[in-house]
Amino acid sequence: NALHTAGEMAFDAPITEAEAQPMFDILLIGFEDGVNRLVRVPLTQGQFNAVMSFAWNVGLDEDEDTKAEGLGDSTLLRKLNAGDYEAAAQEFPKWNKSGGKVTAGLIRRRAAEQAMFRSKVV
C-alpha cells in the first residue's frame, strides 16, 4: 500500500498552497478509505475523527506482517473491531514514542485523540 503516513511525502521544490491542496485532498481520501476498510464497527463522528488523526500520524499499516507499525496491526484496532470501545480508547496513549523515545508532543496528541474518541460528537 502506498499510504504509510502523511508526513512521508517529500518534495524537491517548494509548492504553493494551491498546488498542495489537491495533493492533500487525495491523501485525505486515501486515509479515509483505509480507515473505512480497517474499522468494522460503527463509529461516532468523534471516534472516526480520532481514528483518522491517529492513522494520519502513524500510518494505515495495511501490509502482510503482524508488526504494529500503524493502525492496521494495532491493538487499538483489534479492540475497536471487537466492539470494546473503552479498551480501544485506552490504547491511544501507548503510541507516544518517536524513534523509540517518549515525546511531549505525542503525549499531547494522543490525549487529544483519546478525548475526541470519547467525546459525545455523533
Secondary structure, DSSP 8 states (H G I E B T S, - for coil): ---S-GGG---SS---HHHHHHHHHHHHHHHHHHHHHH--S---HHHHHHHHHHHHHH----SSS---SSSTT-HHHHHHHTT-HHHHHTTGGG--EETTEE-HHHHHHHHHHHHHHHS---
